[in-house]
């Protein structure tokens, strides 16, 4: 199963083991970045030599998002002493009935636990989970495990909004440098964002990126356009070029290929990537990338099966637990003082003194989120997430829930 992942060699993904697995019926808030995680029923322990793991990927090693998951699986194997023969991988699995067929095949091959890394897999994985109650099914980025009624269905994600915020700080400092040297004016500090789909996952991500930039560059604005695909290299490059032509002087992305950074390198525009270090394709323009370390979850979930302990129904961890980070700063491109500021922001995220969605830092249509919630209507549903002055992202469930377009950001869906 060992993969040739040249893109990931530069990621230096850290591996952090979790302290333990949830017991039956246990609600664990301390170890999961504040996310309420209810354990399913515990089962019998399984010897490491008898474990078999299956995983379905939306892409392959040439696509950054999947490559990051592959790195997490490799780290899990090393952490738990699993051999290559104990892990079955299926790459480029579509988000349709093919996912169900792949999940059933993995179960029939004797997998004790099956992972799926794409949002569109969820309903197919739930169908398979209902048919194979003795197999654990774990779905990344989804939200229906808690309501599925299936004890063997689980959702997982990381608090990637934290690493997006940090990468936004890097971007904001670069804008300040461009303002200071006369490359742009304060009014021209406009960023562009290449989004995949107008889902909460993407909206939460670009909002946190923008808030990070705004925290150091108050005049920043941002335009978002969508490719309507998770991985479309030419489409991402095209959208990035459109954004640059529309006056965007720095580009970021929630899309899985190197298309946008490649376009930025061609046009000489700074960029912030996703998943992997983009300096291989944009050495003169890539600043850093928001990144996820999936190793903690894969290690945790498989270890739970080995111990016969419950897997959390919803799992989400972030910077403090080593599940999120940014890739190495491109010191030839980032603004002076970026490393020191990043260290300061990361420390604040880890100790809980900084909340990404602090409601004093943004408005929606000119109003605070608290005022909009008080008015009721469509905003009333956000009341469950807002307390103590911030939106508690990924705490009620692992999947992102922030789907508001805040002031300062324009979103183009067509």
Buried (B, 14 or more C-beta within 10 A) or exposed (E): BEBEBEBBEBBEBEBBBBEEBBEEEBEBEEBBBBBBBBBBEBBEEBEBEEBBBBBBBBBBBBBBBBBBBBBBBBBBBEBBEBEEEBBBBBBEBBBEEBBBBBBBBBBEEEBBBBBBBBBBBBBBBBBBBBEBEEBBBBBBBBBBBBEBEBBBBBBBBBBBBBBBBBBBBBBBBBBBBBBEEEEBEEEBBBBBBBBBBBBBBBBBBBBBBBBBBBBBBEBBBBBBBBBEBBBBBEBBBBBBBBBBEEEBBBBBBBBBBBBBBBBBBBBEBBBBBBBBBBBBBBEEBBBBBBBBBBBBBBBBBBBBBBBEBBBBBBBBBBBBBBBBBBBBBBEEBBBEEBEEBBEEBBEEBBEEEBBBBBBEBBBBEEBBBBEBBEEEEEBEEBBEBBEEEBBBBBBBBBBBBBBBBBEBBEBBEE
